[in-house]
Amino acid sequence: MSEIIRSGTVLPSVRTPFHHITSDGVDLIGEIAAPVGKSRGAILTLHPLPTAGGMMDSHIYKKAANRLPAMAGITVVRFNTRGTTSEAGSSTGVFDNGEAEGLDVQAMINYCCDVLKLNNLWIVGWSFGTDLALAHAKDPRHKGLILLSPPLRTTTDEQLKYWNSDPRPIIALVPEFDDFLKPEEAKVRFAIVPTIKINAISNAKHLWLGEPSVHRVLSEINKLVTGDTQDLPTEF
């Protein structure tokens, strides 16, 4: 008998905590949530601003790990950037406002590709994580970027222009009532990269609070990663 998906729903997956060392010696901690069966694709998540409480357990990512392996066959890799703490523990190092974190991003792409041997890997950034993705996720082995609530807080025009030379898809999910960059403003800021697709999400805010917003985000991630055309079910 199926049950309604709720905020605290945790579906079956294979959970594996990990440590991975960056090129400058920072010890990153995280967790892999893999499907019990075959994986259809994978996401590497870059979390919101740690100085504002962002971490690998920020609710969208925690719910992604709790649901997507079972519901969509997607492997979810979460980690804390340098100097960030969650229930799983703390990554060493010191917060660097998106600069040295570039080494974290590259180290984790290496981990996903070289150690975990993940195929069909996508980078998902949320808020601060979107700035990290746009600045640092240039490794040719991933399939594209999914940006949740991009504030473009530290991303420069030059960093954006790089993506005009990269053919991979970039999709930005921009909440209608975002606190930092609303859909119409996002269209202006992203105009220098006309290939970026901006999806305005009705009735959503920067933090994607509420089950309707969570369901929309996870459904869009699934469609992009697996090619499914339908939203995720609301019962499982």
Wavefront OBJ file of the C-alpha trace (Angstrom):
o trace
v 0.000 0.000 0.000
v 1.414 3.394 -1.007
v 1.919 6.261 1.425
v 1.802 10.027 0.889
v 5.262 11.603 0.639
v 5.726 13.958 3.587
v 8.518 16.234 4.803
v 10.068 13.520 6.947
v 9.693 10.634 4.480
v 12.834 8.498 4.183
v 12.778 5.883 1.421
v 15.173 2.951 0.982
v 18.693 3.635 -0.295
v 22.266 2.544 0.280
v 23.885 5.154 2.568
v 27.652 5.513 2.698
v 29.500 8.237 4.670
v 32.845 9.314 3.248
v 35.935 11.494 3.691
v 37.829 12.934 0.744
v 40.970 15.066 0.784
v 41.360 18.111 -1.465
v 44.566 19.047 -3.278
v 45.409 21.495 -0.458
v 44.817 18.945 2.308
v 41.292 19.807 3.435
v 39.288 16.812 4.695
v 35.777 16.977 3.218
v 33.041 14.903 4.826
v 29.857 13.779 3.173
v 27.406 11.011 2.368
v 26.360 9.059 -0.708
v 22.739 7.943 -1.020
v 22.565 5.403 -3.833
v 19.645 3.404 -5.210
v 19.252 -0.139 -3.956
v 19.130 -1.154 -7.623
v 20.784 0.323 -10.701
v 21.586 4.048 -10.763
v 20.184 6.035 -13.700
v 22.256 9.120 -12.979
v 23.773 11.153 -10.173
v 23.859 14.622 -8.666
v 26.666 16.309 -6.758
v 25.116 18.936 -4.495
v 26.713 22.277 -3.610
v 25.001 23.692 -0.547
v 23.876 27.228 0.432
v 26.033 29.766 2.269
v 27.547 28.176 5.402
v 27.786 31.507 7.232
v 23.981 31.666 6.922
v 23.421 28.069 8.023
v 23.913 26.293 4.682
v 25.316 22.749 4.789
v 24.913 19.317 3.227
v 21.737 18.778 5.284
v 20.002 21.909 4.002
v 16.467 20.645 3.571
v 16.179 20.328 -0.228
v 19.347 18.251 -0.349
v 18.412 16.112 2.630
v 15.040 15.389 1.026
v 16.739 14.668 -2.291
v 18.889 12.049 -0.554
v 15.836 10.643 1.241
v 13.719 10.310 -1.918
v 15.520 10.385 -5.263
v 17.415 7.084 -4.988
v 14.179 5.141 -4.499
v 11.812 7.287 -6.559
v 14.046 8.066 -9.538
v 17.106 5.819 -9.364
v 19.360 8.841 -8.821
v 22.514 8.718 -6.694
v 22.791 11.786 -4.448
v 26.242 12.912 -3.262
v 26.213 15.544 -0.516
v 29.192 17.076 1.275
v 30.181 19.989 3.495
v 32.499 22.547 1.931
v 35.558 23.608 3.924
v 34.820 24.918 7.398
v 31.199 23.713 7.282
v 29.477 21.557 9.909
v 26.383 19.365 9.801
v 25.035 16.428 11.777
v 27.444 14.190 9.837
v 30.439 16.175 11.078
v 32.718 19.003 10.002
v 34.927 19.465 6.990
v 38.292 20.929 7.930
v 39.620 24.191 6.557
v 38.201 27.688 6.667
v 35.342 29.322 4.746
v 36.760 31.400 1.883
v 33.647 33.017 0.354
v 33.769 30.844 -2.748
v 37.458 31.122 -3.662
v 39.297 28.163 -2.083
v 36.003 26.277 -2.232
v 36.847 25.800 -5.897
v 39.314 23.153 -4.733
v 36.462 21.444 -2.870
v 34.318 21.392 -6.004
v 37.087 19.900 -8.128
v 38.004 17.363 -5.458
v 34.410 16.173 -5.254
v 34.015 15.910 -9.036
v 37.192 13.819 -9.028
v 35.732 11.674 -6.243
v 32.468 11.147 -8.099
v 34.169 10.280 -11.377
v 37.409 8.555 -10.356
v 36.407 6.793 -7.133
v 32.649 6.285 -7.358
v 32.709 5.879 -11.171
v 29.375 7.670 -11.466
v 27.873 8.115 -14.904
v 25.505 10.854 -16.023
v 26.693 13.196 -13.266
v 25.038 16.601 -12.888
v 26.093 19.458 -10.600
v 23.272 20.950 -8.508
v 23.988 24.241 -6.769
v 21.671 26.062 -4.387
v 22.181 29.773 -3.586
v 25.897 30.065 -2.633
v 26.288 26.688 -4.312
v 25.225 28.195 -7.643
v 28.087 30.696 -7.435
v 30.453 27.781 -6.773
v 29.049 25.870 -9.746
v 29.298 28.760 -12.180
v 32.831 29.678 -11.090
v 34.387 26.272 -10.566
v 32.408 23.348 -12.029
v 34.129 23.362 -15.432
v 35.356 19.766 -15.397
v 34.326 18.181 -18.729
v 33.119 14.954 -17.112
v 29.811 16.257 -15.733
v 26.710 16.706 -17.872
v 25.570 20.188 -16.866
v 24.497 22.572 -14.116
v 21.191 22.823 -12.267
v 20.966 26.107 -10.354
v 18.470 26.552 -7.518
v 17.764 30.150 -6.428
v 20.891 31.670 -8.014
v 21.635 35.004 -6.277
v 24.672 35.771 -8.472
v 26.182 37.147 -5.283
v 29.826 36.644 -6.226
v 29.543 35.464 -9.843
v 31.100 37.994 -12.210
v 30.137 38.709 -15.814
v 33.449 37.190 -16.909
v 32.642 33.972 -15.057
v 29.244 33.891 -16.724
v 30.711 34.518 -20.176
v 32.838 31.390 -19.845
v 29.669 29.337 -20.294
v 29.183 30.765 -23.779
v 32.127 28.569 -24.767
v 30.751 25.472 -23.039
v 27.897 23.617 -24.773
v 26.551 21.842 -21.702
v 23.071 22.767 -20.455
v 22.541 25.143 -17.559
v 19.067 25.346 -16.075
v 18.182 27.889 -13.385
v 15.114 27.346 -11.212
v 14.239 30.857 -10.010
v 11.497 31.298 -7.388
v 8.770 33.823 -8.138
v 9.308 35.449 -4.740
v 13.057 34.977 -4.381
v 14.664 37.223 -1.771
v 17.722 38.003 -3.907
v 17.070 37.522 -7.636
v 13.545 37.237 -9.006
v 12.833 35.739 -12.451
v 12.725 39.003 -14.404
v 15.935 40.204 -12.768
v 17.539 36.832 -13.457
v 16.728 37.164 -17.162
v 18.621 40.458 -17.230
v 21.654 39.197 -15.290
v 21.902 35.971 -17.290
v 21.312 37.681 -20.650
v 25.022 37.539 -21.505
v 24.684 33.732 -21.625
v 21.619 33.250 -23.834
v 21.836 29.440 -23.679
v 21.019 29.398 -19.948
v 17.413 28.325 -19.467
v 15.556 30.164 -16.727
v 12.512 28.419 -15.259
v 10.393 30.744 -13.140
v 8.772 28.725 -10.350
v 5.425 30.099 -9.197
v 4.667 30.649 -5.506
v 8.176 29.664 -4.408
v 10.743 31.504 -2.293
v 14.537 31.356 -2.032
v 14.513 28.579 0.580
v 11.929 26.405 -1.222
v 9.971 25.868 1.998
v 6.818 23.771 1.832
v 6.152 20.413 0.202
v 4.816 21.856 -3.103
v 8.132 23.672 -3.663
v 10.187 20.619 -2.676
v 8.170 18.400 -5.012
v 8.655 20.832 -7.901
v 12.425 21.082 -7.403
v 12.963 17.335 -7.085
v 10.705 16.656 -10.064
v 12.662 19.106 -12.226
v 15.978 17.589 -11.136
v 14.686 14.135 -12.026
v 13.506 15.239 -15.467
v 16.874 16.771 -16.274
v 18.973 13.879 -14.980
v 16.923 10.901 -16.185
v 14.860 12.302 -19.026
v 11.576 11.381 -17.357
v 8.739 13.601 -18.548
v 6.339 13.285 -15.616
v 6.574 14.854 -12.177
v 7.561 12.567 -9.334
v 4.613 10.861 -7.645
v 3.275 12.305 -4.426
v 2.775 8.795 -3.034
v 5.200 5.897 -2.912
l 1 2 3 4 5 6 7 8 9 10 11 12 13 14 15 16 17 18 19 20 21 22 23 24 25 26 27 28 29 30 31 32 33 34 35 36 37 38 39 40 41 42 43 44 45 46 47 48 49 50 51 52 53 54 55 56 57 58 59 60 61 62 63 64 65 66 67 68 69 70 71 72 73 74 75 76 77 78 79 80 81 82 83 84 85 86 87 88 89 90 91 92 93 94 95 96 97 98 99 100 101 102 103 104 105 106 107 108 109 110 111 112 113 114 115 116 117 118 119 120 121 122 123 124 125 126 127 128 129 130 131 132 133 134 135 136 137 138 139 140 141 142 143 144 145 146 147 148 149 150 151 152 153 154 155 156 157 158 159 160 161 162 163 164 165 166 167 168 169 170 171 172 173 174 175 176 177 178 179 180 181 182 183 184 185 186 187 188 189 190 191 192 193 194 195 196 197 198 199 200 201 202 203 204 205 206 207 208 209 210 211 212 213 214 215 216 217 218 219 220 221 222 223 224 225 226 227 228 229 230 231 232 233 234 235 236
